[in-house]
């Protein structure tokens, strides 16, 4: 897995936000969006809506990616 998180911008429901993820998580996140044939911003919005108030968006995305690949195994 790559080292430090990289900050990138996303648009959620018309508002810009920044999320810091390691490059491997960004790559996997983009791959999942491509598999689902939806824009990465749309997938991020789905994850954002489903996450609890106790977790940040970056953590929610990491867990989503992990679950996605675990469920495939």
N, C-alpha and C positions, 0 to 999 in steps of 0.2 A: 504494500500500500504506500502511496506517496506521502510525503511529510506534511508540511504545514497546510492549513486550510487556505483556500483561494476565495476571495470575495467576488461575487458576481451579482448583477442586478436582475431582478425578476419583476414582473408586473402582476399584481394580484388585485382583481376586481378594479382595475383602472388606477391603482396606486403602485408606485415604484417602491421596492424594498430590496435590501441587500441580504444575501445569504452567504455564509462562509462554509464551504465544504472542501474536503480533500479531493484532489483531481480524480481519484478512482471513484469516489462517490458521484462527482459531477458526470463522469462518463457513464456510469451505470444508470443514473437518473435520466440522462438523455436517451440512453438505449431503451429504457422502459417506456418513455414517452413515445419514442419511435415505434416500438412494438404495438402500443395501443393506438397509434396513428392520431395522437393528439399533441398539440403544442406543449412544450415544457411548462409554460406559464399556466396552462389549464390544469396540468397534473399537479403543479405546486398549489394551485387554488383548491383542488380537491383535498390534498393533504392538509392544507391550512384549515379548511372547514372541519375536518375530522379530528384534528388534534385537540387535546385538552388544554386548558389554560396553564397547566403545570409544566408544559414542555415548549421549548422554542421551535421555530420552524426548521432550523438546520437539524436538530435532533429528530424531529418528526420525519424529515426526509430520509435521514440515515436509517431509521427504524423501518420505514416503508421499503427502502431498497433491500435491507436485510430480509424482511418478511417475504418480499417478492421472490428472491432467489432461494430462500428456504422452502417456500411452497412449491417451487419447481423441482426440488430435489427428491 
